[in-house]
Amino acid sequence: MAVSLPDELYRALESARRRARKTRSAVVQEALRDWLRRQARAELVRDYEEGYRRSPESAREVESALATAVGLLADDDEW
């Protein structure tokens, strides 16, 4: 696989990987894994939001959730 990078990004990559004592391949693999994780997480958030748009909570459900949260916080001595 060949990848082209702007000079400034290449220099930053080389500097960071030398400090971390990692190979170029290891750094690129780590970056790709991180990017793929973020993409998957963003997709889950989009799906979650879409679910709420399709079926929003009722006023009764919101009131119940708030009452539960207030009750839990009231029982916590740190608050």
TORPA-4810 file (N, C-alpha, C, O; in nm, 3 decimals):
<nodes>
NODE_1_0.085_-0.116_0.000_0.000_0.000_0.000_0.090_0.123_0.000_0.186_0.131_0.077_M
NODE_2_0.060_0.216_-0.083_0.134_0.342_-0.088_0.040_0.455_-0.051_-0.074_0.461_-0.097_A
NODE_3_0.090_0.545_0.031_0.009_0.658_0.076_0.090_0.785_0.057_0.208_0.790_0.093_V
NODE_4_0.028_0.886_0.003_0.094_1.016_-0.013_0.053_1.107_0.101_-0.065_1.115_0.137_S
NODE_5_0.151_1.177_0.157_0.125_1.271_0.265_0.187_1.406_0.232_0.293_1.412_0.170_L
NODE_6_0.122_1.514_0.272_0.187_1.645_0.259_0.314_1.646_0.344_0.320_1.580_0.447_P
NODE_7_0.414_1.721_0.300_0.543_1.723_0.371_0.529_1.752_0.519_0.593_1.686_0.602_D
NODE_8_0.447_1.849_0.554_0.433_1.888_0.695_0.377_1.772_0.778_0.423_1.748_0.890_E
NODE_9_0.279_1.702_0.725_0.222_1.587_0.797_0.323_1.474_0.808_0.332_1.409_0.911_L
NODE_10_0.399_1.452_0.703_0.502_1.347_0.706_0.607_1.378_0.812_0.647_1.290_0.888_Y
NODE_11_0.651_1.504_0.818_0.752_1.541_0.918_0.697_1.524_1.061_0.767_1.478_1.150_R
NODE_12_0.571_1.562_1.080_0.509_1.546_1.212_0.497_1.399_1.249_0.523_1.361_1.363_A
NODE_13_0.460_1.317_1.153_0.450_1.172_1.174_0.586_1.115_1.214_0.598_1.042_1.312_L
NODE_14_0.687_1.149_1.137_0.821_1.096_1.164_0.872_1.139_1.301_0.931_1.059_1.374_E
NODE_15_0.849_1.263_1.336_0.894_1.314_1.465_0.822_1.242_1.579_0.885_1.199_1.676_S
NODE_16_0.692_1.229_1.568_0.613_1.165_1.673_0.647_1.017_1.686_0.660_0.966_1.797_A
NODE_17_0.662_0.949_1.574_0.689_0.805_1.581_0.828_0.777_1.637_0.848_0.677_1.707_R
NODE_18_0.924_0.864_1.608_1.058_0.846_1.665_1.054_0.863_1.816_1.114_0.785_1.890_R
NODE_19_0.982_0.966_1.862_0.970_0.988_2.007_0.901_0.870_2.074_0.936_0.832_2.185_R
NODE_20_0.801_0.812_2.006_0.727_0.698_2.061_0.800_0.566_2.039_0.760_0.462_2.091_A
NODE_21_0.909_0.571_1.962_0.987_0.452_1.930_0.901_0.343_1.865_0.905_0.226_1.903_R
NODE_22_0.823_0.388_1.767_0.737_0.296_1.693_0.774_0.301_1.546_0.829_0.399_1.496_K
NODE_23_0.742_0.193_1.478_0.765_0.192_1.334_0.657_0.275_1.265_0.551_0.301_1.322_T
NODE_24_0.686_0.316_1.145_0.588_0.389_1.065_0.461_0.305_1.048_0.350_0.355_1.060_R
NODE_25_0.481_0.177_1.020_0.366_0.088_1.002_0.281_0.080_1.128_0.158_0.084_1.121_S
NODE_26_0.346_0.069_1.243_0.272_0.060_1.370_0.189_0.186_1.394_0.074_0.178_1.439_A
NODE_27_0.247_0.301_1.366_0.176_0.428_1.387_0.058_0.440_1.292_-0.050_0.482_1.333_V
NODE_28_0.077_0.404_1.167_-0.031_0.413_1.069_-0.141_0.313_1.104_-0.260_0.346_1.093_V
NODE_29_-0.105_0.193_1.147_-0.206_0.094_1.187_-0.287_0.146_1.306_-0.409_0.134_1.309_Q
NODE_30_-0.218_0.204_1.403_-0.286_0.259_1.520_-0.381_0.372_1.479_-0.495_0.378_1.527_E
NODE_31_-0.336_0.458_1.392_-0.419_0.570_1.346_-0.542_0.519_1.271_-0.652_0.571_1.289_A
NODE_32_-0.523_0.418_1.187_-0.636_0.362_1.112_-0.736_0.294_1.204_-0.857_0.307_1.186_L
NODE_33_-0.685_0.221_1.303_-0.776_0.157_1.399_-0.858_0.262_1.473_-0.979_0.247_1.491_R
NODE_34_-0.791_0.369_1.516_-0.860_0.477_1.587_-0.965_0.541_1.496_-1.078_0.567_1.540_D
NODE_35_-0.930_0.567_1.373_-1.024_0.629_1.279_-1.144_0.537_1.256_-1.258_0.584_1.255_W
NODE_36_-1.120_0.409_1.237_-1.229_0.314_1.216_-1.320_0.306_1.339_-1.442_0.297_1.325_L
NODE_37_-1.262_0.309_1.459_-1.341_0.309_1.583_-1.429_0.433_1.589_-1.548_0.425_1.623_R
NODE_38_-1.371_0.550_1.557_-1.449_0.674_1.560_-1.561_0.672_1.457_-1.670_0.722_1.483_R
NODE_39_-1.534_0.615_1.340_-1.639_0.604_1.238_-1.753_0.515_1.287_-1.870_0.549_1.269_Q
NODE_40_-1.719_0.403_1.348_-1.821_0.311_1.399_-1.902_0.377_1.510_-2.024_0.363_1.515_A
NODE_41_-1.834_0.449_1.599_-1.903_0.519_1.708_-1.996_0.627_1.652_-2.108_0.643_1.700_R
NODE_42_-1.949_0.701_1.553_-2.032_0.805_1.493_-2.156_0.744_1.428_-2.264_0.802_1.433_A
NODE_43_-2.140_0.628_1.367_-2.255_0.560_1.306_-2.355_0.518_1.413_-2.476_0.530_1.393_E
NODE_44_-2.306_0.468_1.527_-2.396_0.431_1.636_-2.472_0.552_1.689_-2.591_0.543_1.717_L
NODE_45_-2.403_0.665_1.702_-2.469_0.788_1.748_-2.576_0.831_1.648_-2.686_0.869_1.688_V
NODE_46_-2.544_0.825_1.519_-2.644_0.860_1.417_-2.765_0.768_1.426_-2.879_0.815_1.418_R
NODE_47_-2.742_0.638_1.442_-2.852_0.543_1.455_-2.935_0.571_1.580_-3.058_0.567_1.576_D
NODE_48_-2.867_0.601_1.690_-2.935_0.633_1.816_-3.022_0.757_1.801_-3.138_0.757_1.842_Y
NODE_49_-2.965_0.862_1.741_-3.041_0.985_1.720_-3.159_0.963_1.627_-3.268_1.015_1.650_E
NODE_50_-3.138_0.886_1.522_-3.245_0.855_1.428_-3.357_0.779_1.498_-3.475_0.802_1.471_E
NODE_51_-3.322_0.689_1.587_-3.422_0.616_1.664_-3.509_0.708_1.747_-3.631_0.690_1.754_G
NODE_52_-3.448_0.808_1.809_-3.525_0.905_1.887_-3.610_0.994_1.799_-3.720_1.033_1.838_Y
NODE_53_-3.561_1.026_1.679_-3.643_1.106_1.588_-3.766_1.027_1.543_-3.875_1.082_1.530_R
NODE_54_-3.747_0.897_1.520_-3.859_0.812_1.477_-3.957_0.786_1.590_-4.078_0.779_1.568_R
NODE_55_-3.905_0.773_1.713_-3.990_0.738_1.826_-3.945_0.815_1.950_-3.880_0.758_2.038_S
NODE_56_-3.978_0.943_1.957_-3.933_1.022_2.072_-3.999_0.977_2.202_-4.105_0.914_2.200_P
NODE_57_-3.935_1.009_2.313_-3.991_0.975_2.443_-4.118_1.054_2.467_-4.131_1.169_2.424_E
NODE_58_-4.211_0.992_2.537_-4.334_1.062_2.573_-4.305_1.151_2.694_-4.203_1.135_2.760_S
NODE_59_-4.395_1.243_2.721_-4.380_1.331_2.837_-4.377_1.248_2.965_-4.303_1.280_3.058_A
NODE_60_-4.455_1.142_2.971_-4.458_1.055_3.089_-4.323_0.986_3.109_-4.275_0.975_3.222_R
NODE_61_-4.261_0.939_3.000_-4.130_0.875_3.010_-4.024_0.973_3.058_-3.937_0.938_3.138_E
NODE_62_-4.029_1.096_3.009_-3.933_1.199_3.051_-3.951_1.229_3.199_-3.853_1.237_3.273_V
NODE_63_-4.075_1.245_3.243_-4.101_1.272_3.385_-4.051_1.158_3.473_-3.993_1.181_3.579_E
NODE_64_-4.072_1.036_3.430_-4.028_0.919_3.506_-3.875_0.915_3.515_-3.820_0.888_3.622_S
NODE_65_-3.807_0.943_3.405_-3.660_0.943_3.406_-3.607_1.053_3.497_-3.511_1.030_3.571_A
NODE_66_-3.667_1.170_3.492_-3.623_1.280_3.579_-3.645_1.246_3.726_-3.558_1.272_3.809_L
NODE_67_-3.760_1.188_3.757_-3.789_1.152_3.897_-3.687_1.048_3.946_-3.640_1.056_4.059_A
NODE_68_-3.654_0.953_3.862_-3.555_0.852_3.899_-3.419_0.915_3.922_-3.352_0.883_4.020_T
NODE_69_-3.378_1.005_3.833_-3.248_1.071_3.847_-3.243_1.154_3.973_-3.143_1.151_4.046_A
NODE_70_-3.349_1.229_4.001_-3.353_1.313_4.122_-3.345_1.224_4.246_-3.275_1.257_4.342_V
NODE_71_-3.417_1.112_4.244_-3.414_1.021_4.357_-3.275_0.962_4.380_-3.230_0.949_4.494_G
NODE_72_-3.209_0.926_4.272_-3.074_0.871_4.284_-2.976_0.974_4.337_-2.892_0.943_4.422_L
NODE_73_-2.987_1.097_4.288_-2.897_1.203_4.335_-2.924_1.238_4.480_-2.831_1.267_4.555_L
NODE_74_-3.050_1.236_4.520_-3.085_1.268_4.659_-3.028_1.166_4.756_-2.995_1.199_4.870_A
NODE_75_-3.015_1.040_4.710_-2.958_0.935_4.795_-2.806_0.938_4.801_-2.747_0.870_4.884_D
NODE_76_-2.742_1.015_4.715_-2.596_1.019_4.708_-2.545_1.128_4.802_-2.575_1.246_4.783_D
NODE_77_-2.468_1.088_4.903_-2.418_1.183_5.003_-2.321_1.286_4.946_-2.302_1.392_5.005_D
NODE_78_-2.261_1.256_4.832_-2.164_1.350_4.774_-2.231_1.472_4.714_-2.166_1.575_4.695_E
NODE_79_-2.360_1.464_4.683_-2.430_1.578_4.624_-2.483_1.660_4.736_-2.548_1.762_4.713_W
</nodes>
